Each structure stands twice: as structure tokens, then as C-alpha cells.
Amino acid sequence: MKIRNYFLLALVITIGFTSCKDDKETGSSKVNLAFTTVFGTEAYDTASYYHAGEPETHIKFETVNYYISNVRLVDHDGNETSFDKYFLVKSGQSNNFELGEVDADHYHYIRFDVGVDSATNHGTDPATQPSGSALAVQSDKSMFWSWNSGYIFMRIDGMIDTTDNHPPTFTNSVQYHIGGDASIRPISLDIDLEMDGENDRTLTLKLDMEKVLQGLDLKATQMVHMPGSTAYSIADKWQAAFSAE
């Protein structure tokens, strides 16, 4: 009798395990990325001004553009699904991109680089890239240093008030153009992305410019146009400045 009971128990466990395996979702569906820019709790708006840096300085943004590359989604087993794509985010515009198809699974992390890899950075001529490519010549705001043969990973342009007037008077331009191989930064964000193999999903990635400029004296440093300690210090803020929803 005991032997029979053990056999029945083993049979039930086997059937249950097989059922669980059969119930696992299959197929694939599309993941899209939507990028948005904020300043703390406020929306990004080139018509508005903000208090940024240390000491706090009034700033009006004109441009916040940046490159995203080497995107990977990581499932619950630590397996990465990678995408060989480059995205150019231009704040203030629609920044919705198709990432690609992924298998049905639960994904816990999204990882990506701000910037482009060294081979692409120095081996790509924007003039030879097809129109519409993220790596092509940008007609509005250049994202490439011809003098340094490399891409600008993040471009921040704006105007600041150096007088502390009320209302502020924006007379001085600021330009923080971050590039160079040493400025690329890997980003890793927690996500809760359930892909059922049928329905497409969109991940929203948010960049907080208040955190990007945290600790920077905008009045003392109004221009960064080459790799160096200030550029690297700004790049170091990117991990904390990004979030996913």
C-alpha cells in the first residue's frame, strides 16, 4: 500500500510539473521604447526656466540630445536579449522607438549605454549614413565633432542668468557637449516587464536634467566641448538621472 501511495504521489508531481511547463507562455512580441525628459518634478519645456547646479542658477534649455546604444533586456534567469541599434533622443520631440521582438518572458532589467562604442565612434562617417539614421548628419543640431572624429554622446545647450535678477535675465549661453570614448556610460535599470508573446509593450525611460547638472557650477563652467574631468563628472551623473516606468 505504501509503495502504491508513493507511486501515486510521484505521478501527481510529474503531471503537475508537466502542466506548469505546458502553461509557460510562448511566442514573441514587440518592445518599444519611449524617452522623456524632466527637471525634477517638472516637465521639460524650452519656454520654462529652472534652478540648476550648485550654487543654484537659473537656466533655460535649448537642446538636450543624446545617444542610446547597446540595449539589452535581462530575464529572470539573467539571460540577455540584445539589440544592435542606435537611438538619437532629441528632447522636446517625439522619442518613440521600436526596440524589437522578444520572447515571452518576465524581464527584470534594461541595460544600455549612453554614447556609442569606440569602433562606431571613430569608424563611422555621418555623411555616408542613410538619411534618417541616428548616426547620420543632423541638420538641426550637430552631434558629431569633425575636429575630433567622434560623436557627441550628449549635447546640452541653454542660457543662464549670471546676475540673479528677478525676473532672471538670460544673457550667457552654456554648452555642455559630452563625448570621447571615456565618456560612454553603462546604465542598468530595474523593470517589471511581462511579455506574453502576443501583446506589444512600451517601456518609458526618463532623464532627469536636475540630476544631470547636480553639483555643477554653471556660472563658473559655461562651456565643455571636449573630453576631460568636467565632461566625465557630468557623464557620471547619468546612471542616477535615468529611471524606467
VEXDRENTI-773808 format. One line per 3 residues: their letters; for each residue x, y, z of N, C-alpha, C. Coordinates in Angstrom, 1 decimal, m for minus. Atoms other than C-alpha are relative to their C-alpha. Layout:
<nodes>
A) X:Y:Z:X:Y:Z:X:Y:Z | ...;
</nodes>
This chain:
<nodes>
MKI) 0.8:m1.2:0.0:0.0:0.0:0.0:0.9:1.2:0.0 | m0.9:m1.2:m0.1:2.8:2.4:0.9:0.7:0.2:m1.4 | m0.6:m0.1:1.3:4.5:1.6:m2.4:m0.9:0.7:m1.0;
RNY) 1.0:m0.6:0.9:1.3:2.4:m4.3:m0.2:1.5:0.3 | 0.2:m1.4:m0.3:0.8:5.7:m2.4:1.2:0.8:m0.5 | m1.2:m0.7:0.4:4.4:6.7:m3.2:m0.1:0.2:m1.6;
FLL) 0.1:m0.1:1.5:3.8:5.9:m6.9:m1.0:1.1:m0.4 | 1.0:m1.0:0.4:0.6:8.0:m7.0:0.5:1.4:0.3 | m0.5:m1.3:m0.3:2.3:10.9:m5.3:1.0:0.5:m1.1;
ALV) m1.0:m0.4:1.0:5.2:10.8:m7.8:m0.7:0.3:m1.3 | 0.7:m0.2:1.3:2.7:10.6:m10.7:m0.7:1.4:0.1 | 0.6:m1.3:m0.1:0.8:13.7:m9.4:1.0:1.1:m0.2;
ITI) m1.0:m1.1:0.1:4.0:15.7:m9.0:0.5:0.1:m1.5 | m0.4:m0.1:1.4:5.1:14.7:m12.5:m1.0:0.7:m0.9 | 1.0:m0.6:0.8:1.8:15.6:m14.0:m0.1:1.5:0.2;
GFT) 0.0:m1.5:m0.3:1.8:19.0:m12.2:1.2:0.7:m0.6 | m1.1:m0.7:0.6:5.3:19.8:m13.3:m0.1:0.1:m1.5 | 0.2:m0.1:1.4:4.5:18.9:m16.9:m1.0:1.0:m0.4;
SCK) 1.0:m0.9:0.2:1.4:21.0:m16.7:0.5:1.4:0.1 | m0.6:m1.3:m0.2:3.4:24.0:m15.4:0.8:0.4:m1.3 | m0.8:m0.2:1.2:5.8:23.6:m18.3:m0.8:0.3:m1.2;
DDK) 0.8:m0.2:1.1:3.0:23.4:m20.8:m0.7:1.4:0.1 | 0.7:m1.3:m0.2:1.4:26.6:m19.3:0.9:1.1:m0.3 | m0.9:m1.2:0.2:4.5:28.7:m19.9:m0.3:0.6:m1.3;
ETG) 0.4:m0.7:1.2:3.8:31.4:m22.4:1.1:m0.1:m1.0 | m0.9:0.1:1.1:5.4:31.1:m25.8:m0.2:1.1:m1.0 | 0.2:m1.0:1.0:5.8:33.2:m28.9:0.9:1.2:0.3;
SSK) m0.8:m1.2:m0.2:7.3:36.7:m29.2:m0.9:1.2:m0.4 | 0.7:m1.3:0.3:6.1:40.3:m29.3:0.9:1.1:0.1 | m0.9:m1.1:0.2:7.5:43.7:m29.8:0.1:0.9:1.3;
VNL) m0.2:m1.0:m1.0:9.0:46.1:m27.2:0.4:1.3:m0.7 | m0.3:m1.3:0.4:9.0:49.8:m27.8:0.6:0.8:1.1 | m0.6:m0.9:m1.0:11.0:52.5:m26.0:m0.5:1.4:m0.3;
AFT) 0.5:m1.4:0.0:9.6:56.0:m25.2:0.9:0.7:1.0 | m0.9:m0.9:m0.8:12.1:58.6:m23.9:m0.7:1.3:0.3 | 0.6:m1.3:m0.4:11.0:61.6:m22.0:1.1:0.7:0.9;
TVF) m0.9:m0.9:m0.7:12.9:64.5:m20.3:m0.8:0.8:1.1 | 0.7:m0.8:m1.0:12.0:66.1:m17.0:1.1:0.8:0.7 | m0.9:m0.7:m0.9:13.6:68.5:m14.5:m0.6:m0.1:1.4;
GTE) 0.6:0.3:m1.3:12.9:67.1:m11.0:m1.4:m0.5:m0.2 | 1.4:0.3:0.1:9.1:67.0:m10.7:m0.7:0.8:m1.1 | 0.6:m0.9:1.0:8.6:69.5:m13.6:0.3:m0.6:m1.4;
AYD) m0.1:0.5:1.4:8.1:68.7:m17.3:1.1:0.9:m0.6 | m1.0:m0.7:0.8:10.9:69.7:m19.7:m0.7:0.9:m1.0 | 0.7:m0.9:0.9:9.9:72.8:m21.6:1.1:1.1:m0.3;
TAS) m0.9:m1.0:0.3:12.2:75.2:m23.5:m0.5:1.4:0.2 | 0.6:m1.3:m0.3:9.9:78.0:m22.7:0.1:0.3:1.5 | m0.1:m0.2:m1.5:10.4:77.5:m18.9:1.4:0.1:0.4;
YYH) m1.4:0.0:m0.6:13.4:78.1:m16.7:0.0:m0.7:1.3 | m0.1:0.8:m1.2:14.7:76.1:m13.8:1.2:0.4:0.8 | m1.1:m0.3:m0.9:17.1:76.3:m10.9:0.9:m1.2:0.0;
AGE) m0.9:1.2:0.3:20.1:74.0:m11.7:1.4:0.3:0.6 | m1.4:0.0:m0.5:23.5:73.2:m10.3:0.2:0.5:1.4 | m0.4:m0.5:m1.4:25.4:74.4:m7.2:1.1:1.0:m0.2;
PET) 1.2:m0.5:m0.5:25.1:77.2:m6.5:m1.1:0.0:m1.0 | 1.1:0.0:0.9:21.6:77.3:m8.0:0.1:1.2:m0.9 | m0.1:m1.1:1.1:21.5:79.2:m11.3:m1.2:m0.2:m0.9;
HIK) 1.2:0.1:0.9:18.5:80.0:m13.5:0.5:m0.5:m1.4 | m0.3:0.4:1.4:18.7:78.1:m16.8:m1.2:m0.3:m0.8 | 1.0:0.4:1.0:16.6:77.8:m19.9:0.7:m0.9:m1.0;
FET) m0.6:0.9:0.9:17.3:74.8:m22.0:m0.4:0.3:m1.5 | 0.3:m0.1:1.4:17.5:75.0:m25.8:0.1:m1.4:m0.6 | m0.3:1.3:0.6:18.8:71.5:m26.6:0.4:m1.0:1.1;
VNY) m0.5:1.1:m0.7:19.1:68.2:m24.8:m0.1:m1.3:m0.9 | 0.0:1.2:0.9:20.1:65.4:m27.2:1.0:m1.0:0.5 | m1.0:1.0:m0.4:21.8:62.1:m26.5:m0.2:m1.3:m0.8;
YIS) 0.0:1.3:0.7:22.7:58.7:m28.0:m0.2:m1.1:1.0 | 0.2:1.2:m0.7:21.5:55.4:m26.7:0.4:m1.2:m0.9 | m0.5:1.2:0.8:23.1:52.1:m27.8:0.1:m1.2:0.9;
NVR) m0.3:1.3:m0.8:23.8:48.5:m26.8:m1.1:m0.3:1.0 | 1.1:0.2:m0.9:20.3:48.0:m25.4:m0.1:m1.5:0.2 | 0.3:1.4:m0.3:19.7:44.7:m23.6:m1.1:m0.1:1.0;
LVD) 1.0:0.3:m0.9:16.8:43.2:m21.8:0.4:m1.3:0.7 | m0.5:1.2:m0.8:17.6:40.7:m18.9:m1.2:m0.7:0.6 | 1.2:0.7:m0.6:15.1:38.0:m17.9:0.4:m0.5:1.4;
HDG) m0.2:0.4:m1.4:14.7:36.3:m14.6:1.1:m1.0:0.3 | m1.2:0.9:m0.1:17.5:33.8:m15.3:1.3:0.7:m0.3 | m1.3:m0.7:0.3:20.0:36.5:m16.2:0.4:0.0:m1.4;
NET) m0.3:0.0:1.4:19.8:35.9:m19.9:m0.3:1.3:m0.7 | 0.2:m1.3:0.7:20.2:39.0:m22.1:m0.4:m0.2:m1.4 | 0.4:m0.2:1.4:18.4:39.8:m25.3:0.5:1.3:m0.4;
SFD) m0.7:m1.3:0.4:20.5:42.4:m27.1:m0.5:0.4:m1.4 | 0.5:m0.7:1.2:19.6:44.8:m29.9:1.2:0.9:m0.6 | m1.1:m0.8:0.6:22.2:46.2:m32.3:m0.6:1.2:m0.7;
KYF) 0.6:m1.2:0.5:20.6:49.6:m32.7:0.5:1.2:0.7 | m0.4:m1.2:m0.6:21.4:53.2:m32.1:m1.2:1.0:m0.1 | 1.1:m0.9:m0.1:18.9:55.8:m31.0:0.5:1.4:0.4;
LVK) m0.3:m1.4:m0.3:19.2:59.6:m31.0:m1.2:0.6:0.6 | 1.1:m0.6:m0.7:16.9:61.1:m28.4:0.2:1.6:m0.1 | 0.0:m1.5:0.0:16.0:64.8:m29.0:m1.1:0.5:0.8;
SGQ) 1.0:m0.4:m1.0:14.3:66.2:m26.0:m0.9:1.1:m0.6 | 1.0:m1.0:0.6:11.1:68.2:m26.8:m0.7:m0.5:m1.2 | 0.6:0.6:1.1:10.3:65.9:m29.7:m0.6:m1.3:0.3;
SNN) 0.5:1.3:m0.2:8.5:62.6:m30.1:1.2:m1.0:0.0 | m1.1:0.9:m0.1:11.0:60.0:m29.0:m0.5:m1.4:0.3 | 0.5:1.3:m0.1:9.3:56.7:m29.6:0.7:m0.9:m1.0;
FEL) m0.8:0.8:0.9:11.4:53.9:m31.0:m0.4:m1.5:0.2 | 0.3:1.4:m0.1:10.8:50.3:m31.9:1.4:m0.7:0.4 | m1.2:0.7:m0.4:13.4:48.2:m30.0:0.1:m1.4:m0.7;
GEV) 0.0:1.2:0.7:12.4:44.8:m31.4:m0.8:m1.1:0.6 | 0.7:1.1:m0.5:10.9:41.4:m30.8:0.7:m0.7:1.1 | m0.6:0.8:m1.1:11.5:39.4:m27.6:m0.9:m1.1:0.3;
DAD) 0.8:1.2:m0.4:10.4:36.0:m26.4:m0.9:0.3:1.2 | 0.9:m0.1:m1.1:7.5:35.7:m24.0:0.8:m0.4:1.3 | m0.8:0.2:m1.3:9.2:36.0:m20.5:m0.3:1.2:0.9;
HYH) 0.0:m1.1:m0.9:9.5:38.2:m17.5:1.4:0.6:0.0 | m1.3:m0.7:0.0:12.3:40.8:m17.8:0.1:0.9:1.2 | m0.2:m0.7:m1.3:13.8:42.4:m14.7:0.9:1.2:m0.2;
YIR) m0.9:m1.1:0.2:16.4:44.8:m16.1:0.0:0.4:m1.5 | m0.4:m0.5:1.3:17.0:47.0:m19.1:1.4:0.7:0.2 | m1.4:m0.6:m0.1:20.7:47.9:m19.7:0.3:0.6:m1.4;
FDV) m0.4:m0.7:1.3:22.1:50.3:m22.3:1.1:0.9:0.3 | m1.1:m1.0:m0.2:24.9:52.7:m22.9:m0.5:1.4:m0.5 | 0.2:m1.4:0.5:24.7:56.5:m23.2:1.3:0.3:m0.8;
GVD) m1.1:m0.1:0.8:27.0:57.1:m26.1:0.1:m1.1:m1.1 | m0.3:1.1:1.0:28.4:54.9:m28.9:1.3:m0.7:0.2 | m1.3:0.7:m0.2:31.1:52.3:m28.9:1.1:0.6:m0.8;
SAT) m1.2:m0.6:0.5:34.6:53.1:m29.8:0.1:m0.2:m1.5 | m0.1:0.3:1.4:34.5:51.4:m33.2:m0.9:0.8:m0.8 | 1.0:m0.8:0.7:31.4:53.2:m34.3:0.4:1.5:0.2;
NHG) m0.3:m1.4:m0.3:32.6:56.5:m32.7:1.1:0.5:m1.0 | m1.1:m0.4:0.8:35.8:56.6:m34.8:0.0:m0.6:m1.4 | 0.0:0.6:1.3:34.9:54.4:m37.7:m1.2:0.3:m0.9;
TDP) 1.2:m0.3:0.8:31.7:55.9:m38.9:0.0:1.5:m0.5 | 0.1:m1.3:0.6:31.4:58.9:m41.2:m1.5:0.3:m0.1 | 1.4:m0.3:0.0:28.0:60.5:m40.6:m0.5:0.4:m1.4;
ATQ) 0.4:m0.4:1.3:28.0:61.8:m44.2:m0.4:m1.2:m0.9 | 0.3:1.2:0.8:27.8:58.2:m45.5:m1.2:m0.8:0.5 | 1.1:0.7:m0.6:24.9:57.2:m43.3:m1.3:0.4:m0.7;
PSG) 1.3:m0.4:0.7:21.4:57.0:m44.8:m0.8:1.0:0.8 | 0.9:m1.1:m0.6:19.0:59.9:m44.2:m1.0:m0.7:1.0 | 0.9:0.6:m1.0:17.0:59.2:m41.0:0.7:m0.8:1.0;
SAL) m0.8:0.8:m0.9:19.7:57.2:m39.4:0.4:0.8:1.2 | m0.4:m0.8:m1.2:20.6:58.2:m35.8:1.5:0.4:m0.2 | m1.5:m0.3:0.1:24.3:58.2:m36.9:0.3:0.9:m1.2;
AVQ) m0.2:m0.8:1.2:23.7:60.4:m40.0:0.2:1.5:0.5 | m0.2:m1.4:m0.3:24.5:64.1:m40.2:m1.4:0.6:0.5 | 1.2:m0.6:m0.5:21.9:66.1:m38.1:0.0:1.4:m0.5;
SDK) 0.1:m1.4:0.6:20.7:69.2:m39.9:m0.4:1.1:1.0 | 0.4:m1.0:m1.0:19.4:70.9:m36.7:1.1:0.3:0.9 | m1.1:m0.2:m1.0:22.0:70.4:m34.0:1.0:m1.1:m0.3;
SMF) m1.1:1.0:0.3:25.3:68.6:m34.9:0.2:m0.8:1.2 | m0.3:1.0:m1.0:26.0:65.5:m32.9:1.3:m0.7:m0.3 | m1.3:0.6:0.4:29.5:64.9:m34.3:1.1:1.1:0.0;
WSW) m1.2:m0.9:0.0:32.9:66.5:m33.8:0.8:m0.3:m1.2 | m0.9:0.2:1.1:34.6:66.8:m37.1:1.5:0.1:0.3 | m1.4:m0.2:m0.3:37.8:68.0:m35.5:0.5:m1.1:0.9;
NSG) m0.5:1.1:m0.9:37.9:65.0:m33.1:m0.5:m1.3:m0.5 | 0.5:1.3:0.6:36.3:62.4:m35.4:m0.7:m0.8:1.0 | 0.8:0.8:m1.0:33.7:61.3:m32.9:m1.3:0.7:0.2;
YIF) 1.3:m0.5:m0.2:30.1:61.6:m31.9:m0.1:0.7:1.4 | 0.3:m0.6:m1.2:28.8:63.9:m29.2:m1.1:m0.9:0.7 | 0.9:0.9:m0.7:27.2:61.5:m26.7:m1.2:0.7:0.6;
MRI) 1.1:m0.8:m0.5:25.1:64.1:m25.0:0.3:1.5:m0.3 | m0.1:m1.4:0.3:24.5:67.7:m26.1:m1.0:0.8:0.8 | 0.9:m0.9:m0.8:23.1:70.3:m23.6:0.4:1.4:m0.4;
DGM) m0.1:m1.5:0.3:22.6:73.9:m24.8:m1.0:0.7:0.7 | 1.0:m0.9:m0.6:20.9:76.7:m23.0:0.5:1.3:0.3 | m0.3:m1.4:m0.4:21.0:80.2:m21.5:m0.1:0.0:1.5;
IDT) 0.1:m0.1:m1.4:21.7:81.1:m17.9:0.0:1.5:0.4 | 0.0:m1.3:m0.5:21.2:84.2:m15.8:1.2:0.1:1.0 | m1.2:m0.1:m0.9:24.5:85.2:m14.1:m0.2:1.2:1.0;
TDN) 0.1:m1.2:m0.9:23.1:88.3:m12.3:m1.0:m0.2:1.2 | 1.0:0.2:m1.0:20.4:86.7:m10.1:m1.1:1.0:0.0 | 1.1:m0.9:0.0:17.9:89.2:m11.3:m1.4:m0.7:0.2;
HPP) 1.4:0.4:m0.2:14.2:88.9:m10.6:m0.9:0.9:m0.8 | m0.1:1.3:0.6:12.8:88.1:m13.1:1.4:m0.2:m0.6 | m1.3:0.3:0.4:16.0:86.4:m14.4:0.2:0.6:m1.4;
TFT) m0.4:m0.5:1.3:17.9:87.9:m17.4:1.0:m1.0:m0.6 | m0.8:1.0:0.6:19.3:85.2:m19.7:0.9:0.6:m1.1 | m1.0:m0.7:0.9:22.4:86.7:m21.3:1.2:m0.9:m0.4;
NSV) m1.2:0.8:0.2:25.0:83.9:m21.1:m0.4:m1.4:m0.5 | 0.3:1.4:0.5:24.9:80.7:m23.2:0.9:m1.0:0.7 | m0.7:1.1:m0.5:26.0:77.4:m21.8:m0.1:m1.2:m1.0;
QYH) m0.1:1.1:1.0:27.1:74.4:m23.9:0.8:m1.1:0.7 | m0.6:1.2:m0.6:27.9:71.0:m22.4:m0.1:m1.1:m1.0 | 0.0:1.0:1.1:28.9:68.7:m25.3:0.9:m1.1:0.5;
IGG) m0.8:1.1:m0.6:30.0:65.3:m23.8:0.3:m1.1:m1.0 | m0.4:1.0:1.0:31.9:62.9:m26.0:1.3:m0.6:0.4 | m1.2:0.7:m0.2:35.0:60.8:m26.3:m0.2:m1.4:0.6;
DAS) 0.2:1.4:m0.5:35.4:57.1:m25.6:m0.1:m0.2:1.5 | 0.0:0.1:m1.5:36.0:57.6:m21.9:m1.3:0.5:0.6 | 1.3:m0.6:m0.5:32.6:59.4:m21.6:m1.2:m1.0:m0.1;
IRP) 1.1:0.9:0.1:30.5:56.4:m22.5:m0.4:m0.6:1.3 | 0.4:0.5:m1.4:28.5:55.2:m19.5:m1.1:m1.1:m0.2 | 1.0:1.0:0.0:26.6:51.9:m19.0:m1.1:0.3:1.0;
ISL) 1.2:m0.2:m0.9:23.1:52.2:m17.4:m0.7:m1.3:0.2 | 0.8:1.2:m0.3:21.2:49.5:m15.7:m1.2:0.4:0.9 | 1.2:m0.4:m0.7:17.6:50.0:m14.5:m0.9:m1.2:0.2;
DID) 1.0:1.1:m0.4:15.1:47.7:m12.7:m1.3:0.3:m0.8 | 1.3:m0.1:0.7:12.0:47.0:m14.7:m0.9:m1.2:0.4 | 1.0:1.1:m0.3:8.9:44.8:m14.3:m0.8:m0.2:m1.3;
LEM) 0.6:0.1:1.3:8.2:43.8:m17.9:m0.4:m1.4:m0.3 | 0.6:1.3:0.3:5.9:40.9:m18.6:m0.4:m0.1:m1.4 | 0.3:0.2:1.4:5.9:39.8:m22.2:m0.8:m1.3:m0.2;
DGE) 0.8:1.2:0.1:3.1:37.4:m23.1:0.1:m0.7:m1.3 | m0.2:0.6:1.4:4.2:36.7:m26.7:m1.1:0.4:m0.9 | 1.1:m0.4:0.9:1.1:38.3:m28.1:m0.1:1.5:m0.1;
NDR) 0.3:m1.5:0.0:0.8:42.0:m27.0:1.3:0.7:0.1 | m1.2:m0.9:m0.1:3.4:44.7:m27.6:0.0:0.8:1.2 | m0.2:m0.8:m1.2:4.7:46.7:m24.7:0.9:1.2:m0.2;
TLT) m0.9:m1.1:0.1:6.3:50.1:m24.3:0.6:0.3:1.4 | m0.7:m0.4:m1.1:8.9:51.0:m21.8:0.3:1.5:m0.1 | m0.3:m1.4:0.0:9.2:54.6:m20.8:1.3:0.3:0.8;
LKL) m1.2:m0.3:m0.7:12.7:55.8:m19.9:0.1:1.5:0.2 | 0.1:m1.4:m0.3:13.0:59.2:m18.2:1.4:0.5:0.4 | m1.2:m0.7:m0.3:16.0:61.5:m18.0:m0.3:1.3:0.8;
DME) 0.2:m1.1:m0.9:16.1:64.0:m15.1:1.2:0.9:m0.1 | m1.0:m0.9:0.2:18.1:67.0:m16.0:0.5:0.7:1.2 | m0.4:m0.6:m1.3:18.2:68.3:m12.5:1.2:m0.9:0.6;
KVL) m1.0:0.9:m0.5:20.3:65.2:m11.6:1.2:0.1:m0.9 | m1.2:m0.1:0.9:22.5:65.6:m14.7:0.9:1.1:0.4 | m0.7:m1.2:m0.3:23.5:69.1:m13.7:0.3:0.1:1.5;
QGL) m0.2:m0.1:m1.4:23.7:68.4:m10.0:1.5:0.1:0.4 | m1.4:m0.3:m0.4:26.9:69.8:m8.4:0.8:0.8:m0.9 | m0.7:m0.7:1.0:27.9:71.7:m11.5:m0.2:1.5:0.3;
DLK) 0.1:m1.5:m0.1:28.7:75.5:m11.1:m0.2:0.5:m1.4 | 0.3:m0.4:1.4:27.0:76.7:m14.3:0.6:1.4:m0.3 | m0.6:m1.4:0.2:28.4:80.3:m13.8:1.5:m0.1:m0.3;
ATQ) m1.5:0.2:0.1:32.0:79.1:m13.4:0.4:m0.8:m1.3 | m0.3:0.8:1.2:31.8:76.5:m16.2:m1.2:0.1:m1.0 | 1.1:m0.2:0.9:29.7:77.6:m19.1:0.2:m0.7:m1.3;
MVH) m0.2:0.7:1.3:31.3:75.6:m21.9:0.9:m1.3:0.2 | m0.8:1.2:0.0:32.5:72.0:m22.2:m0.1:m0.6:m1.4 | 0.0:0.4:1.4:33.5:71.0:m25.7:1.0:m1.1:m0.3;
MPG) m1.0:1.1:0.2:36.0:68.2:m25.2:0.0:m0.9:1.2 | m0.2:0.9:m1.1:36.7:65.2:m23.1:0.9:0.5:1.1 | m0.8:m0.5:m1.2:38.1:65.9:m19.6:m0.8:m0.2:1.2;
STA) 0.5:0.3:m1.4:37.3:65.9:m15.9:m1.4:0.5:0.1 | 1.4:m0.5:m0.1:34.2:68.1:m16.2:m1.0:m0.8:m0.8 | 0.8:0.8:0.8:32.8:66.1:m19.0:m0.3:m1.4:0.6;
YSI) 0.1:1.3:m0.7:33.4:62.8:m17.1:m0.9:0.2:1.2 | 0.8:m0.2:m1.2:31.8:64.3:m14.0:m1.5:0.1:m0.4 | 1.4:m0.1:0.4:28.6:65.1:m15.9:m0.5:m1.4:m0.5;
ADK) 0.4:1.4:0.4:28.6:61.6:m17.5:m0.2:m0.9:1.2 | 0.2:0.8:m1.2:28.9:60.1:m14.1:m1.4:0.1:0.7 | 1.3:m0.3:m0.6:25.5:61.6:m13.2:m1.1:m0.8:m0.8;
WQA) 1.0:0.6:0.9:23.7:59.7:m16.0:m0.7:m1.2:0.6 | 0.6:1.1:m0.6:23.1:56.5:m14.1:m1.2:0.4:1.0 | 1.0:m0.5:m0.9:21.2:58.3:m11.3:m1.1:0.8:m0.6;
AFS) 1.0:m0.9:0.6:19.4:60.6:m13.7:m1.0:m0.8:m0.8 | 1.0:0.7:0.7:17.7:57.8:m15.6:m0.9:m0.9:0.9 | 1.0:0.9:m0.6:14.6:55.9:m14.5:m0.9:m0.7:m1.0;
AE) 0.9:0.7:0.9:12.2:53.4:m16.0:m1.4:m0.1:0.6 | 1.3:0.3:m0.5:8.5:53.1:m15.8:m0.8:m0.9:m1.0;
</nodes>
